Amino acid sequence: MPLGTYAAPFAGLALANITREYPNFPAHLIASPDEPRAPRALHPAFYGAYDWHSSVHMHWLLVRLLRRHGGTPALPDTGPAVDVLDRHLTPANLAAEAAYLRDHPSFERPYGWAWLLALAAECRALAGEAGARRAFAGEAGARRACAGEAGARWTAALTPAVAAVDRLLADWLPKATYPVRHGNHPNSAFALTLALDSRELTAATDRAVRERLLTWFADDHDAPAHWEPSGQDFLSPALSEADAMRRVLPKERFAQWLDRFLPALGTGAPCPPLDVPVVSDRADPQIGHLLGLTLSRAAALRSLADALPDGSVRTRLATAAEAHLTAGLPAVERGDFTTDHWLATFAALALDPVTGG
């Protein structure tokens, strides 16, 4: 199931949500009656999609779709996406976002930070392909080249916000004695995996992220996977940690670490993170997180399978990934804002993973 199959409807979801200011959950502490309160006043670039992190990663989704499929039969008309992104990702708007991050150093830590880095990386990749797109003939080639040139504009505009996140990460990591392990936004492993994969960090911060992951997780064993899932997880604590460790351990050492961490994989015993979760109420904003769990697990399971040699464990992981993807994809286009504002991003991760090493 390639991402291109869903490129047009996912782009439509992203466009509809990043331009939808309300309802909105700003996560902003109001310190005085004189403060601006409207979402667009606080966040001129990322005011839509219900909350800041969802707005950022739906922007990421839109740029990724432009890079992967813009100007092709899967997504022939790139104009509306480029127009909206040009309105949002301006130097002035992103300077305001960077200032907000600096002034509120725990805001969206670390989940939203990581998605901003991912967005910057996707814009940079789109810009880097601008030259290649000029080789396409005709109107489609012109649209692809235009999107690539826009990526260069967005990359430049994002530079101050990326620098702010890099500095915030560098300041926070030495104080982060313990990881957050549960399956929601503050999960440490998932966010730092995204940050590493972005390759937007300075060398010193990249090194600090890798060292912190090893400090947190290198000695872990016998993960309590039988506790998964919790009732409102959209991430698997065990699989997110394993996927992070894949980035920081050599292949052979990673396979050994994984065998200690999730021994049931090798023995064939039941392993709950491989079982598709039951979602009893898809319209409930918290229970509905489990729909995202099916897709984030699909991405992590596929990533882990690809990191292992051929054999029963790899086959088991790949089979579970396909089952989770099959269960989760139909939920993406439900016409329900509780999932429409975020779920397509995780479908894209499952269909077209961002991988790193």
N, C-alpha and C positions, 0 to 999 in steps of 0.2 A: 504494500500500500504506500506508494510514493506521495510525498508532500504535494507534488504538483496537482494531484487529483483534487486537493482541497484548497488550492491556492486562491481561487477567486472568492469562494465563500468565506475563507478565513480572513482575507483582506477586507472584505465587507464588514465582518465583525469588528476587526481592529479599527477601521475608519469610524464606524458608528460609535464605538466606545471611547476612543481617545478624544472625540469632539463632544461627548456628552458630559456636561458639568455636574448634573444632578441625576440621582441622589449621590451624595458624596460623604465620605468618612475621612476627614482631613488629618486626624491624629495630631492635631495642633493644640498645644496648651495656650489658652488665651490668658494673657497676663494683665491686660488692662482693657477698659471699654473702648479705648481709642484704636485698638489694633484692627487691621483689615481682616475680614473673616471669610470673604468670598473665596472659593477655591482658586479661581483664576487670578485673584490678587496675590494669593500666597504662592501659587505655582503657575506662572504664565505658560510654561511649556507642558507641564504634566498635571493638568487640572482635571482631566477626565477619567473615565473608567473606574469610578467609585473611590479609588484610593491611589496614593502616589505610586506605590510599587506596581500596581496593575497597569497604571498608565504607562510607566516606563517600559514594562515588558511587552505591552501591546504595541508600543512604538517599535520595540525590538522585532516583534513578529512581523510588522509591516515592512520594515527594512529587509528582514531576511527573505520575505516573499519576493520583494523587488529584486534582490540579488540572485536568488535561485531561479525565479520564473518570470520576472518582469520582461515584457516584450515578447513572450512566447505565447503559444496558443493557450497555455494554462492561465496566463494573466496578461492578456494583450494590452489592456488599457492601463497604463501606469500613471496617467495624468492626475487623477484625483488623489492618489496616494502621495505623489511628489508634492502636489500643491499643499496638502495639509501638513506634511512634514516640513515643508519650507516655512509655513506659518508658525509652526511650533518650535522648531529647532533653530532659532535665530541666535546670534551672539548675545543680544540683550536679554532674551528670555533665559538662556542658559547661564548667563552671568548671575541673574537673579536666583536661579536654582542653586548654583554653586554657593552663593552667599548664604542662602537659607541653610544648606548643609553645614557650612562652617559655623553658623550661629546656633545650630541645634545639633550638636555632635553625636547625640544618640538616636536621632531621627532615622528610622528605617535601617537601623544597624542589625545585622549586616546584609539582610535580604535585599532591600532596595538598593543599597550600595552596589551589590554584585550585579543586579540587573542593569544599573546604569553603565557599569563597565562592559557588560555584554552588548548593550546598545551601541556604545562607542566602537567596540570591536567590529560589530556588524556594519556600521557606517564606514569604517576604515576599509573593510574587505570589499564593500560595494565600490568605494572610490578606487581601490586598487585594480578593479576589473574594468574601469572606464575605457582604458585603451583597447582591451580585447573586444569590448562591445562595439567599437567603431568598425570592426571588421565585418559586422553583420550588414547585409545590404538592405536598402529600402527603409520604409517607415518604421518597422519593428526595430531595426538596428539603431535608428535615430533615437527612438524612445529608450532603448537600453543604454545608449551612450549618455543621454540626458540624465537618467537615473544615477549613473556612475558619477557624473559631474556633481550632481546634488549630494551624493555621499561624501564628496570631498568638502563641500560647504558644511555639512552637518558634523563631520569629524572635527573640523576646525572650531566650530561653535561649541562643541562638547568639551574641548580641551580644559577649560577652567573647572568644570564639574568633575572630570576625571582626576585632575590634580587634587581637588578637594577630597575625593573619596580615597585616593592613595594616601594622603596625609592622615585622614581619619583612621584608616586601617592601620597604618604604621603606629599611630598613637594608642590605638585600642588593643592590639594584639598582645603587647607585653603585660597588660592588665587582665587579659582573658585567661585566668588560671584554669578554669574549667569550661568545657564545651557545653553548649545547649544541645541536648540530644533528642528532644521530642520532635514530632512530625509536623510542625507548623513553621511559620515564617522565621522565627529566630534560629532555626536549626543551623548550627555552625558549619557542619560538613558540606551541606548543599551550597550555601552561599560561598564558601571559600573555594569550592570546586568551580563554580561559575567564574569567580574572580581569576583563578589560575587559567582557565580556558580562554579568558578574554585576551590574555597577553598584553593588557593595557597597563599593568603595574610597573613601577620602576623596579630595577633589579633588586634593590634592597628590600622593598616590600614583598616582592615575589618570594624572595628567600625567607623572609619572616613568616609568610603564610605557610610555606612548606615545612619550616621548622616547627611551627605551632601545630600543624596537623600531625606530625610525627610525635610531638610531645603528648598530645591529647590521646592518640589512638594506636600508636605502634605496639603497645603491650596488651591491647584488648584481646580477649578471647571469650569464647562461649557466650556470644551475644544473647540476651534474653528475647530472642525472636518470637517466642511463644506469647509475648505480651502484645504483639502487633496484630491488627492495627488498634490504635486508640480511636475514639468515636468521632473525632473531627480531623484526623490526619489527612494531609495531602502529600506528605512525604513519608517515606519509610525510613525510620532512624537507622536501621541496620544497613539497608541498601545504600542510603546516602553516605554513610560512613565508609562502606566498602568502596563505593565509587570514588570518594575522595582519596582513599589510600591507593587506588590504582594509579593516581596521578603522581604519587610521591615515592613509590617503591619500584625497584626494578621488577621485571616480569616474574622471574623465578621466585623472588622474595614475596611478591604479592600473592602468588598462588599458595605459598606456604602460610602466609598471614591469613588468607581467606579460609583455608582449611581449619585453622585454629579458631577463627572468629565465628564461622558458621559451619561447624562440623557436620551438621545434618545434610549439607549439600553432597558431601562425599559418601556418606553412609546410606543415603537413600531414605533416611527418616523424614517424617513430616517437617516441613519448614514453612511456617505461616506466611512470610513475605512472598512466597511463590504462589499463594492462593488468592484468586480474585476476590476482593472484598464485597460484602453484601451492602448495598446502598438502599436503605429502607424508605428514604424520602428524598428524592432528587431535588425538590424545591426548597428544602430546608437549607439555609445558608451555611450551617456548620456541618450537618450530616452530608450535605452535598460536596464538602471537601473530599469525601472518599472517591468521588468521580475523578478528581485530580490525582488521587493516589493511584488509581489504575494506570493513568498515563505517565506519571513520574516514575512509578515502578517499571513500566514498560521500557522507558528510556534507560534507567539504571541497570535493569536486567540485561538489556541488549549490550550495554557498555561493558558490563562485567563478563558476559559471554565472549565478547570479542577479545577480551584481554587474556583469555585462558586457552590452553592447548585443546585440541580435539579430545573428546572423551565424554563420559557420562555427565559430568558436572556442567560442562559447556552446553550440552544438549538439553539438560534440565532447565538451565537458565533461559536459553533461547525459546524453548517451548512455553515457559511461563511468561516471557515477554510478549509473545504473540497472543496468548490468552488474555493478558491484561489490555493490550492494545485493542483487540476485538471488542472487549467489554466497554472500554472507555470512549472510543471514537463516536459512537452514535449519540452520546450525550452533549457533544460540543455545540451543535446547532439546534438548540431546543427553543429558542425564542424567549428564554428566561434570563433576566438580567443577573440573577444570582450566580449563574455560571457563565453567561455570555461575556462578562467583563474580564474574564481571566483564563478560562479553560482552554481556549484554542492555542495559547502559548505552550501549554504542556503537551497538547497533541502534536505540535510542531517539534518539540524536543523528542517525542517518542518516534515520530516519523522520520526525522532528519536530525539526528543528534549532533550537538556541539561536543566535539571530543578534544581531549588534550592529553598531554603526557608530561 
